[in-house]
């Protein structure tokens, strides 16, 4: 692996970590318990805005998790 390859990989990993941290933070603030926020934040197919909106509209967390996961 070249130095350029390593730099590109490091940037991608850093960006992925930032995205995960942002998603986890938003989900936790929306009302998901830490374990649930972790599961949702790591699932790439979960729509963050839908996850937050479900709770804002009064959907119970258990139902939101069934819908999202």
C-alpha positions as CSV (number, residue, x, y, z in Angstrom):
1,X,0.0,0.0,0.0
2,X,1.3,3.4,-0.9
3,X,1.3,6.5,1.3
4,X,-1.5,8.0,-0.8
5,X,-3.5,4.8,-0.4
6,X,-3.0,5.0,3.4
7,X,-4.0,8.7,3.5
8,X,-7.2,8.0,1.5
9,X,-8.1,5.1,3.7
10,X,-7.5,7.2,6.9
11,X,-9.6,10.0,5.6
12,X,-12.4,7.6,4.7
13,X,-12.2,6.0,8.2
14,X,-12.2,9.4,9.8
15,X,-15.2,10.5,7.8
16,X,-17.1,7.3,8.6
17,X,-16.3,7.9,12.3
18,X,-17.7,11.4,12.1
19,X,-20.9,10.3,10.4
20,X,-21.4,7.5,13.0
21,X,-20.8,9.9,15.9
22,X,-23.3,12.4,14.4
23,X,-25.9,9.8,13.8
24,X,-25.5,8.3,17.3
25,X,-25.7,11.7,18.9
26,X,-28.9,12.6,16.9
27,X,-30.6,9.3,17.8
28,X,-29.7,9.6,21.5
29,X,-31.0,13.1,21.6
30,X,-34.2,12.0,19.9
31,X,-34.9,9.6,22.8
32,X,-33.4,6.3,21.8
33,X,-31.6,4.4,24.6
34,X,-27.9,4.0,24.0
35,X,-28.0,0.4,22.8
36,X,-30.8,1.2,20.4
37,X,-29.1,4.4,19.2
38,X,-26.0,2.3,18.6
39,X,-27.9,-0.3,16.6
40,X,-29.6,2.3,14.5
41,X,-26.4,4.4,14.0
42,X,-24.5,1.4,12.7
43,X,-27.2,0.3,10.3
44,X,-26.5,2.0,6.9
45,X,-30.0,1.5,5.6
46,X,-31.7,3.2,8.5
47,X,-33.0,6.7,7.5
48,X,-31.9,9.0,10.4
49,X,-34.5,11.6,9.7
50,X,-37.3,8.9,9.7
51,X,-35.9,7.5,13.0
52,X,-36.0,10.8,14.7
53,X,-39.4,11.8,13.2
54,X,-41.0,8.6,14.3
55,X,-40.3,9.5,18.0
56,X,-41.3,13.1,17.5
57,X,-44.7,12.0,16.2
58,X,-45.2,9.9,19.3
59,X,-44.3,6.5,18.0
60,X,-43.1,4.2,20.9
61,X,-39.5,3.3,20.7
62,X,-40.2,-0.4,20.4
63,X,-42.5,0.1,17.4
64,X,-39.9,2.5,15.8
65,X,-37.2,-0.1,16.1
66,X,-39.5,-2.8,14.5
67,X,-40.2,-0.4,11.6
68,X,-36.5,0.7,11.1
69,X,-34.7,-2.6,11.7
